[in-house]
Amino acid sequence: MKTQDLAILKSLVSVAWADGEYHDSEREMVEALISAFEANETEAQFIREYASEQKTLDDIPLDDLSEADRRLLLQHAVYLTFVDKEQHEAEKKFLEALSTHLGLAEDEARQIREAAEQRAQAHMTML
């Protein structure tokens, strides 16, 4: 798995823990991403163990994320907050904090979040 893919997965684990819990639906999405990023069994097991304990914004490996990766991460983060069919207030606040943490301009981050929210809501049955 590429370094940036691992960084995105680790970052999404932080998003999954945004409300203080790692729900089955979030675990399933992380598993799907492990598969999508073609992680080998050692990498997959690393992510599973990494996700077993609560992670925060401070656990996001910023140095391993390019500007494009940061934008992609924010999009995926929005999708992940809808995986249980409802975006909770704690998750919305986390996404705003994530945007700032990633160093994205406020207007650009808002546009990314809004577009991703619209796509997530439009495809709710696939999440």
LORO-754834 format. One record per residue (C-alpha): x, y, z. Coordinates in steps of 0.5 Angstrom, whole numbers, plus 2048, in hexadecimal, padded with zeros to 3 digits. Layout:
BEGIN
XYZ ...
END
This chain:
BEGIN
800800800 8028077FE 80580C804 7FF811803 7FA80B802 7FC809809 7FC81080C 7F5811809 7F280A80C 7F680C813 7F2813812 7EC810811 7EC80C817 7ED81381B 7E6815818 7E380E819 7E4810821 7E2817820 7DC816825 7E081182A 7DE80B827 7E0806821 7D980381F 7D87FD81A 7D6801814 7DD805815 7E17FF816 7DE7FC810 7DF80280C 7E780280E 7E77FB80C 7E47FD805 7E9802804 7EF7FD807 7EC7F9801 7EC7FF7FC 7F38017FD 7F57FA7FC 7F97F9803 7FC7F2804 7FA7EE80A 8007F180F 7FE7F880D 7F67F780E 7F87F4815 7FC7FA816 7F67FE815 7F17FA819 7F67FA81F 7F780281E 7EF80381E 7EE7FF824 7F0805828 7ED80C828 7F0811823 7F0818823 7F281E81E 7F981E821 7FA81681E 7F9819817 800818813 80081F810 80781E80D 805818809 7FF81C806 800820800 7FB8267FE 7F78217FA 7F781C7FF 7F4821804 7EE823800 7ED81B7FE 7ED81A806 7E881F807 7E381C802 7E4815805 7E381880C 7DD81B80A 7DA814807 7DD81080D 7D8815812 7D281380E 7D480C80E 7CE80A813 7C980F80F 7CA815814 7CF81A815 7D081C81C 7D182281F 7D8820822 7DA81D81B 7D8824818 7DD82881D 7E282281C 7E2824814 7E282B815 7E882A81A 7EB825815 7EB82A80F 7EF82F813 7F482A816 7F582880E 7F782F80D 7F1830808 7EF837806 7E883880A 7E4839803 7E7833800 7E682F805 7DF831806 7DE82F7FF 7E18297FF 7DD827805 7D6829802 7D78267FB 7D981F7FF 7D3820804 7CE8217FE 7D281A7FA 7D1816801 7CA818802 7C88177FA 7CC8107FB 7C980E802 7C7807800 7CE8057FE 7D1807804 
END
